[in-house]
Amino acid sequence: MTLLEQVQKNQFLIVKKAVTELVVLHRADRSDPALAHEADKEIQQAILQAAKHLPESVKATEYLRKFSKHMLQDRHVLESMEKIISPDVTCSECMKNVVSVLRLYFKSRNSFQLLPSVSTRINC
C-alpha cells in the first residue's frame, strides 16, 4: 500500500467515524427543549468535524446541514443511514440503503439522474 493509499484510507475512516457520530446524534431525546437545544449544538459540531475532512468544506458543511435537517424530518432517511453505518451491513444491503437515501433525499428535487450512476459505481 502506497503512502497516498494509506492517507486516503485514513481520511475515509475519519469521515466514516464523523458521519457515524452525526447519525447517532440524530437519535437524541428531543422531548425537552433544553435537551433538543444541546443535541442541535452537538449536531452542528459533528457537521463541522465531518466537513473539515471533505473537499470544499464550506459547501460540504452546507450540504450536511441540509441533510441533517432531512434526517430529523424523515425517519426513513435516518433509519437507512443507521443501516449504512452498521458494522454488520452487507455490501448489497448498503447499496440498497444508499439508493433509498438518495431517493428520499432528492425526492423533491427531481435529481434522479444521479441514481443510475450510483448503482453502477458501487462494486460489491
C-alpha positions as MATLAB code, in Angstrom:
seq = 'MTLLEQVQKNQFLIVKKAVTELVVLHRADRSDPALAHEADKEIQQAILQAAKHLPESVKATEYLRKFSKHMLQDRHVLESMEKIISPDVTCSECMKNVVSVLRLYFKSRNSFQLLPSVSTRINC';
ca = [
       0.000    0.000    0.000;
       1.409    3.353   -1.023;
       1.534    6.365    1.226;
      -1.247    8.038   -0.780;
      -3.480    4.978   -0.362;
      -2.826    4.969    3.382;
      -3.698    8.672    3.631;
      -6.919    8.147    1.654;
      -7.895    5.150    3.789;
      -7.228    7.133    6.961;
      -9.265   10.075    5.659;
     -12.123    7.701    4.766;
     -12.107    6.222    8.273;
     -12.134    9.686    9.862;
     -15.110   10.771    7.729;
     -16.914    7.478    8.409;
     -16.480    7.975   12.161;
     -17.729   11.582   11.935;
     -20.786   10.550    9.907;
     -21.495    7.732   12.367;
     -21.410   10.219   15.250;
     -23.687   12.554   13.309;
     -26.261    9.812   12.708;
     -26.171    8.725   16.373;
     -26.735   12.327   17.489;
     -29.950   12.444   15.462;
     -31.416    9.815   17.775;
     -31.001   12.063   20.841;
     -34.017   12.749   23.059;
     -35.820   15.879   21.854;
     -38.753   15.849   24.267;
     -37.277   18.607   26.439;
     -36.379   21.917   24.728;
     -33.108   22.121   26.669;
     -32.116   18.630   25.516;
     -33.106   19.452   21.950;
     -31.010   22.623   22.019;
     -27.988   20.706   23.346;
     -28.450   17.986   20.722;
     -28.633   20.637   17.971;
     -25.359   22.169   19.161;
     -23.687   18.748   19.143;
     -25.043   18.038   15.652;
     -23.620   21.337   14.372;
     -20.217   20.460   15.855;
     -20.350   16.998   14.253;
     -21.224   18.566   10.889;
     -18.224   20.891   11.109;
     -15.985   17.987   12.119;
     -17.126   15.838    9.176;
     -16.934   18.693    6.662;
     -13.403   19.556    7.732;
     -12.192   16.298    6.143;
     -14.119   16.679    2.883;
     -13.192   18.606   -0.256;
     -14.678   22.104   -0.376;
     -15.531   22.078    3.314;
     -17.762   25.175    3.079;
     -20.043   23.513    0.530;
     -19.833   20.218    2.417;
     -20.987   21.996    5.586;
     -23.949   23.477    3.729;
     -24.965   20.098    2.271;
     -24.510   18.296    5.585;
     -26.707   20.862    7.351;
     -29.464   20.332    4.785;
     -29.078   16.569    5.046;
     -29.164   16.790    8.846;
     -32.489   18.641    8.703;
     -33.782   15.994    6.333;
     -32.729   13.198    8.740;
     -34.602   14.956   11.546;
     -37.739   15.339    9.433;
     -37.826   11.932    7.722;
     -37.259    8.920    9.948;
     -36.817    6.643    6.912;
     -33.683    8.534    5.904;
     -32.331    8.237    9.436;
     -33.133    4.509    9.588;
     -31.422    3.928    6.241;
     -28.362    5.851    7.400;
     -28.241    3.711   10.540;
     -28.241    0.590    8.366;
     -25.484    2.027    6.151;
     -23.170    2.734    9.098;
     -23.876   -0.597   10.772;
     -20.715   -2.738   11.014;
     -22.775   -5.829   10.096;
     -24.206   -4.469    6.845;
     -23.539   -6.397    3.653;
     -22.402   -4.580    0.542;
     -25.664   -5.223   -1.328;
     -27.743   -4.107    1.669;
     -25.600   -0.984    1.991;
     -26.044   -0.178   -1.704;
     -29.811   -0.657   -1.421;
     -29.924    1.765    1.522;
     -27.697    4.324   -0.201;
     -30.058    4.357   -3.187;
     -33.019    4.591   -0.778;
     -31.466    7.601    0.992;
     -30.782    9.296   -2.328;
     -34.347    8.706   -3.489;
     -35.803   10.054   -0.268;
     -33.399   12.982   -0.075;
     -33.776   14.056   -3.697;
     -37.490   13.239   -3.933;
     -38.495   16.883   -4.036;
     -35.544   17.999   -6.139;
     -36.133   15.900   -9.309;
     -32.496   14.786   -9.275;
     -32.954   11.138  -10.148;
     -30.257   11.350  -12.852;
     -27.767   10.659  -10.041;
     -29.276    7.302   -9.078;
     -28.222    5.132  -12.055;
     -24.622    6.291  -11.726;
     -24.559    5.357   -8.031;
     -25.605    1.763   -8.611;
     -23.021    1.313  -11.376;
     -20.154    2.799   -9.366;
     -20.606    0.703   -6.226;
     -18.953   -2.673   -6.664;
     -19.896   -5.443   -4.248;
];
